[in-house]
Amino acid sequence: MKIRYFSDTDTALIEFSKEPVIETKEISENLYIDLDEKGNLVSMTIEHAKEKAGISEVSFLQMEKTSA
């Protein structure tokens, strides 16, 4: 996964795979998803990312599997 932030447009692009994009769907006024030919998520675009998604506060935490 790769997250790119474009400060000039306050837009975040989150890439989940390198598959070619076949379709883009508008989820809301500021959120778009890109899908591959099988309908799998390729990337997500968030406009007004600082306000709408708190992009200035992004962190990554990998959770380890716990045994039950």
C-alpha positions as CSV (number, residue, x, y, z in Angstrom):
1,M,0.0,0.0,0.0
2,K,1.2,3.5,-0.8
3,I,-0.3,6.8,0.4
4,R,0.5,9.9,-1.6
5,Y,-0.5,13.4,-0.5
6,F,-0.7,16.3,-2.8
7,S,-0.6,19.5,-0.7
8,D,-1.3,21.8,-3.7
9,T,-4.8,20.3,-4.0
10,D,-5.2,18.8,-0.5
11,T,-5.8,15.4,-2.1
12,A,-4.7,12.0,-0.8
13,L,-4.3,9.0,-3.1
14,I,-4.2,5.6,-1.4
15,E,-3.0,2.8,-3.7
16,F,-3.8,-0.8,-2.7
17,S,-2.6,-2.5,-5.9
18,K,-0.9,-1.9,-9.3
19,E,-3.8,-3.4,-11.3
20,P,-5.2,-1.3,-14.1
21,V,-8.2,0.8,-13.2
22,I,-11.3,-0.1,-15.2
23,E,-13.9,1.9,-13.3
24,T,-14.0,4.9,-10.9
25,K,-17.0,5.3,-8.6
26,E,-17.9,8.4,-6.7
27,I,-18.8,7.3,-3.1
28,S,-19.4,10.9,-1.9
29,E,-18.5,14.4,-2.9
30,N,-14.9,14.0,-1.7
31,L,-14.3,10.2,-2.0
32,Y,-13.7,8.2,-5.1
33,I,-12.7,4.5,-5.5
34,D,-11.0,2.9,-8.5
35,L,-11.8,-0.7,-9.3
36,D,-10.0,-3.3,-11.5
37,E,-11.7,-5.6,-14.0
38,K,-12.8,-8.0,-11.2
39,G,-14.3,-5.2,-9.1
40,N,-11.5,-5.3,-6.6
41,L,-10.3,-2.0,-5.0
42,V,-7.2,-0.6,-6.7
43,S,-7.1,2.9,-5.1
44,M,-9.0,5.6,-3.3
45,T,-8.9,9.3,-3.7
46,I,-9.8,11.7,-0.9
47,E,-10.3,15.3,-1.7
48,H,-10.0,18.0,1.0
49,A,-8.0,15.3,2.8
50,K,-6.9,17.4,5.8
51,E,-10.4,18.3,6.7
52,K,-12.3,15.2,5.7
53,A,-9.8,12.4,6.5
54,G,-7.4,13.9,9.0
55,I,-4.5,13.2,6.6
56,S,-2.1,15.2,8.8
57,E,-2.6,12.6,11.5
58,V,-1.9,9.4,9.5
59,S,-0.2,6.6,11.4
60,F,0.3,2.9,10.7
61,L,-0.1,0.2,13.2
62,Q,0.2,-3.5,12.3
63,M,-1.8,-5.8,14.6
64,E,-0.3,-9.1,15.3
65,K,-2.4,-12.2,15.4
66,T,-3.2,-13.3,18.9
67,S,-3.7,-17.0,19.7
68,A,-7.1,-17.8,21.2
